[in-house]
Amino acid sequence: MKIKSKQDIFFDCIIYSLLFLCCLITIVPFLQAVTISLSPASEVNKYGLHLIPTSFNLEGYQKVIQHDQIWIAYKNTIIRTVLGTFLAVALTVLAAYPLAKKDLPHRTFWTGFIVFTMYFSGGLIPRYLLVNNLGLLNSMSALVLPSMISAFTLIVTRNFFMTIPESLEESARIDGANDLYILYKIIIPISKPIIATITLWYGVWHWNQWFDCMIYIMDKEKFVLQYVLRQIVLEGQMSDSEMAITDVMVVNTETMKMATLVVATLPIICVYPFLQKYFVKGVMMGSLKG
Amino acid sequence: MQLRGMKKQSNEMKINRFSNTLISYKKNSLFFLMLLPAIIYFVIFHYLPMYGVTIAFKDYYILKGILGSKWVGFKHFEDVFSGLFFWPVFKNTLIISFYKLMLGFFAPIVLAIMLNEVSHNKYKKVVQSITYLPHFMSWVVLSGLLIEILSPSRGPVNILLQGIGLEPIYFIAEKSWFRSILVGSSIWKEAGWSSIIYLAAISGIDPQMYEVAELDGASRMRKIWNITIPSIMPVIIIMFIFATGKIIQDDFEQVYNLLNPAVMEVGDVISTYTYREGLERMNYSYAAAVGLFKNVISFALVMGTNYIARRTSDYALW
């Protein structure tokens, strides 16, 4: 180890504390949300910082548990995420493989055909009218089909496949295996890192999506979690059905809002270590190769 | 005679080339079949809406459909550009996006350079894990958090302000603060995440360069300025081209979730405006015209900056 000069130590101090400040700014809002979700209403309304819970109260979470709409939405989101991710990953891998192969006729054209959609689109209204004309409104298909494959992810996957040495496939081809079999038996097993990556990309995307639900879905029974969360946290609405049952105006407390927020975010936090690892990997794979 | 012969020859060549193409498709039919579902998907959900853009030049009438509606030329564009409501929205978009581009673009570079100066590996990892976190959350969650921490009575920001003797500010509903909140929160969400690309670029720098500089007695700032930044310049340029394309692609999810009646005047942007006109008021053709205008500008921006980058440096997207 070389000895650090005074100047270096000073420099380190500044960098370390600036980064510490960055972390603090990032983490404080999350701390506040968790604390408020755990505090009794009286404590929340008191003036002062709410970063560490001083007294515990699970009323907020109790309200969330009793809230039927949240659980319906939870179920819908899980179905959507699993279905949407499965379809997206399957079709992305299936399309990325031939695009990585020189044998595909008009390969440059087909790649350009897909890349072009990243830079130009019809826009919101034509897209909405299309979904409407296809008769997909108010169904799970409207959430899964219109944005099934991401062009960017497809290109990242293709770039990964391009790095696999040709010789691996050749021996299988000599043995008479066809391309689909080669993809399934040879390529997919050695491509686990990229498949894990894009699965998480698509999965997180589906989990966080709410806008398509807002415009395509009318039926309460089909709402997704983030949309219901939006209604509770940002619009302050409670479901009509609940009001009808209890027959009193339920006051939407901050405690309950934050508890909903925590509950909706929990799955992401739970898989966070994996997310981070594979997302970083994916970004690297996609970006550093042309 | 000779001419005709040549023509015949070239026709034959065309036919030959065509049949060659057919043969190569046939030979690789399995490859093409694997690609086919994706092609169908892109045709239906990406190219068909591009055709649907024609409603911007028609009086779209639901019962008649896109094909049956009457052509009206540039009528809707004239309405858009001569109307009172479009220009303030356009101005808001440009101002907000400009600040997002300027500040939001450099924040991750600064963060990456700072992270690179950290020699303590564990500290570096912790900082990264924390700063990546907001990237994985939806704007619904983050807006909820933001409103909470900026609240006049409970928010730490206001408590801090009062601590130093200032009046609390109701940030979210304050016109003079709203744009800063949009810019600040988008940096908060993405800076950590966007720094990955620059960190990767930095890790590719030859360590010998730093060693040589050290022998010459260069300070840490000097090394950052003369080695780190020039070495990652290609990546910075490419990322900048990407970013300019977004200058008019305002972040709908963010703005829509934070927008409230009090700040409409300064916070309403093209995408929220398109949404309201198109899907809430059902002015389909008018909104499609606004959307098309936006897409054309954004496309031109990407192409333009790419062209300039290719002309002035060796780095470009294509």
Boltz contact constraints between the chains, C-beta under 6 A:
constraints:
  - contact:
      token1: [A, 11]
      token2: [B, 220]
      max_distance: 6.0
  - contact:
      token1: [A, 15]
      token2: [B, 114]
      max_distance: 6.0
  - contact:
      token1: [A, 15]
      token2: [B, 117]
      max_distance: 6.0
  - contact:
      token1: [A, 19]
      token2: [B, 114]
      max_distance: 6.0
  - contact:
      token1: [A, 19]
      token2: [B, 127]
      max_distance: 6.0
  - contact:
      token1: [A, 22]
      token2: [B, 131]
      max_distance: 6.0
  - contact:
      token1: [A, 23]
      token2: [B, 127]
      max_distance: 6.0
  - contact:
      token1: [A, 23]
      token2: [B, 130]
      max_distance: 6.0
  - contact:
      token1: [A, 26]
      token2: [B, 130]
      max_distance: 6.0
  - contact:
      token1: [A, 26]
      token2: [B, 131]
      max_distance: 6.0
  - contact:
      token1: [A, 27]
      token2: [B, 130]
      max_distance: 6.0
  - contact:
      token1: [A, 29]
      token2: [B, 145]
      max_distance: 6.0
  - contact:
      token1: [A, 29]
      token2: [B, 149]
      max_distance: 6.0
  - contact:
      token1: [A, 32]
      token2: [B, 148]
      max_distance: 6.0
  - contact:
      token1: [A, 32]
      token2: [B, 149]
      max_distance: 6.0
  - contact:
      token1: [A, 33]
      token2: [B, 145]
      max_distance: 6.0
  - contact:
      token1: [A, 49]
      token2: [B, 156]
      max_distance: 6.0
  - contact:
      token1: [A, 49]
      token2: [B, 159]
      max_distance: 6.0
  - contact:
      token1: [A, 50]
      token2: [B, 154]
      max_distance: 6.0
  - contact:
      token1: [A, 91]
      token2: [B, 37]
      max_distance: 6.0
  - contact:
      token1: [A, 91]
      token2: [B, 38]
      max_distance: 6.0
  - contact:
      token1: [A, 94]
      token2: [B, 34]
      max_distance: 6.0
  - contact:
      token1: [A, 95]
      token2: [B, 35]
      max_distance: 6.0
  - contact:
      token1: [A, 95]
      token2: [B, 38]
      max_distance: 6.0
  - contact:
      token1: [A, 98]
      token2: [B, 31]
      max_distance: 6.0
  - contact:
      token1: [A, 98]
      token2: [B, 34]
      max_distance: 6.0
  - contact:
      token1: [A, 98]
      token2: [B, 35]
      max_distance: 6.0
  - contact:
      token1: [A, 103]
      token2: [B, 28]
      max_distance: 6.0
  - contact:
      token1: [A, 104]
      token2: [B, 31]
      max_distance: 6.0
  - contact:
      token1: [A, 105]
      token2: [B, 24]
      max_distance: 6.0
  - contact:
      token1: [A, 105]
      token2: [B, 25]
      max_distance: 6.0
  - contact:
      token1: [A, 114]
      token2: [B, 42]
      max_distance: 6.0
  - contact:
      token1: [A, 117]
      token2: [B, 42]
      max_distance: 6.0
  - contact:
      token1: [A, 117]
      token2: [B, 46]
      max_distance: 6.0
  - contact:
      token1: [A, 119]
      token2: [B, 299]
      max_distance: 6.0
  - contact:
      token1: [A, 119]
      token2: [B, 302]
      max_distance: 6.0
  - contact:
      token1: [A, 120]
      token2: [B, 299]
      max_distance: 6.0
  - contact:
      token1: [A, 122]
      token2: [B, 49]
      max_distance: 6.0
  - contact:
      token1: [A, 122]
      token2: [B, 50]
      max_distance: 6.0
  - contact:
      token1: [A, 122]
      token2: [B, 52]
      max_distance: 6.0
  - contact:
      token1: [A, 122]
      token2: [B, 53]
      max_distance: 6.0
  - contact:
      token1: [A, 123]
      token2: [B, 291]
      max_distance: 6.0
  - contact:
      token1: [A, 123]
      token2: [B, 295]
      max_distance: 6.0
  - contact:
      token1: [A, 124]
      token2: [B, 274]
      max_distance: 6.0
  - contact:
      token1: [A, 124]
      token2: [B, 291]
      max_distance: 6.0
  - contact:
      token1: [A, 125]
      token2: [B, 278]
      max_distance: 6.0
  - contact:
      token1: [A, 125]
      token2: [B, 284]
      max_distance: 6.0
  - contact:
      token1: [A, 125]
      token2: [B, 287]
      max_distance: 6.0
  - contact:
      token1: [A, 125]
      token2: [B, 288]
      max_distance: 6.0
  - contact:
      token1: [A, 125]
      token2: [B, 291]
      max_distance: 6.0
  - contact:
      token1: [A, 126]
      token2: [B, 49]
      max_distance: 6.0
  - contact:
      token1: [A, 126]
      token2: [B, 52]
      max_distance: 6.0
  - contact:
      token1: [A, 126]
      token2: [B, 53]
      max_distance: 6.0
  - contact:
      token1: [A, 127]
      token2: [B, 49]
      max_distance: 6.0
  - contact:
      token1: [A, 129]
      token2: [B, 52]
      max_distance: 6.0
  - contact:
      token1: [A, 130]
      token2: [B, 48]
      max_distance: 6.0
  - contact:
      token1: [A, 130]
      token2: [B, 49]
      max_distance: 6.0
  - contact:
      token1: [A, 130]
      token2: [B, 52]
      max_distance: 6.0
  - contact:
      token1: [A, 146]
      token2: [B, 45]
      max_distance: 6.0
  - contact:
      token1: [A, 148]
      token2: [B, 41]
      max_distance: 6.0
  - contact:
      token1: [A, 149]
      token2: [B, 38]
      max_distance: 6.0
  - contact:
      token1: [A, 149]
      token2: [B, 41]
      max_distance: 6.0
  - contact:
      token1: [A, 178]
      token2: [B, 30]
      max_distance: 6.0
  - contact:
      token1: [A, 179]
      token2: [B, 30]
      max_distance: 6.0
  - contact:
      token1: [A, 179]
      token2: [B, 31]
      max_distance: 6.0
  - contact:
      token1: [A, 180]
      token2: [B, 30]
      max_distance: 6.0
  - contact:
      token1: [A, 204]
      token2: [B, 136]
      max_distance: 6.0
  - contact:
      token1: [A, 208]
      token2: [B, 138]
      max_distance: 6.0
  - contact:
      token1: [A, 210]
      token2: [B, 140]
      max_distance: 6.0
  - contact:
      token1: [A, 215]
      token2: [B, 279]
      max_distance: 6.0
  - contact:
      token1: [A, 226]
      token2: [B, 138]
      max_distance: 6.0
  - contact:
      token1: [A, 226]
      token2: [B, 140]
      max_distance: 6.0
  - contact:
      token1: [A, 229]
      token2: [B, 140]
      max_distance: 6.0
  - contact:
      token1: [A, 230]
      token2: [B, 140]
      max_distance: 6.0
  - contact:
      token1: [A, 233]
      token2: [B, 144]
      max_distance: 6.0
  - contact:
      token1: [A, 261]
      token2: [B, 141]
      max_distance: 6.0
  - contact:
      token1: [A, 261]
      token2: [B, 144]
      max_distance: 6.0
  - contact:
      token1: [A, 265]
      token2: [B, 141]
      max_distance: 6.0
  - contact:
      token1: [A, 268]
      token2: [B, 136]
      max_distance: 6.0
  - contact:
      token1: [A, 275]
      token2: [B, 136]
      max_distance: 6.0
  - contact:
      token1: [A, 276]
      token2: [B, 132]
      max_distance: 6.0
  - contact:
      token1: [A, 280]
      token2: [B, 196]
      max_distance: 6.0
  - contact:
      token1: [A, 283]
      token2: [B, 196]
      max_distance: 6.0
  - contact:
      token1: [A, 284]
      token2: [B, 200]
      max_distance: 6.0
  - contact:
      token1: [A, 287]
      token2: [B, 197]
      max_distance: 6.0
